[in-house]
Amino acid sequence: MDDAKTLAVIAGGVGGSVGAFVGITVGSDPMSTTLATLVVALVVGTAVILSAVIAGDVEFVVDADAE
């Protein structure tokens, strides 16, 4: 697995775990729990990816040939 895929798996796992914890903690009904989980998961996952890119651990290169 290359760096980008590994990072995506880590970000998804961390974001999902934190999102589920926060969603269950703050949610009073199923809909608010789901929304809180999704929002927190996206924010945390994005933060994990951005921090890795800023630190230079992962380099995302756009290739016109999609290779």
N, C-alpha and C positions, 0 to 999 in steps of 0.2 A: 504494500500500500504506500502511495506517495505521501508527501508531507501535507498536501491540501486535504486529502481524504482522511488522513489520520486526525488532523485538526478539526475537520467537520464532525467526526465521530466523537471526539472529546468535547467539543462545544455543545453538541446535541445532548450528550450524557449529562454534562454539568448543568446546562440550561434546563433540561427536563427535570432533573432532580431538584434543583433549587425552585423551579417553577411549581412543581407538584407540592413541595413543602409549603411554600408561601400560599399557593392556591387553597390548599386544605386548611391552612391556619386562618386566612382572612375570609374565606368564602362562607356565606351563610346558606346559600342555596346552590343547586348543581350548576346553574348558568353562571353565577358570579365566580364560583370556584373554577370553572373551565376557563373563563375569560382571564382571571387573574393568573392562572397557570400558564396560559398561552403567552400573555404579555410578558411575564417575568422570564419565561423560558427564552423568548426571542431577545429580550434585553441582555440577559446574562450570556446567552450563546454568542450574540454579536460582540459583546465586550470581550469574551475569550478570544474570538478571532481577531478583533482589532488590536488587542494587546500583543498577540503573537506577531502580527504583521508589523506593528510599530517597533517591537523589540528586534525585528529582523530574523525571527526564527523561521518564518515561512514567507516565501516570495511568490506572489501571484502574478503570473505573466499571461497577458492576453495574446493568444496566437491566432492570427487570421485563418490559418488552416485547421484550427481546432485539434492540434496534435499534442 
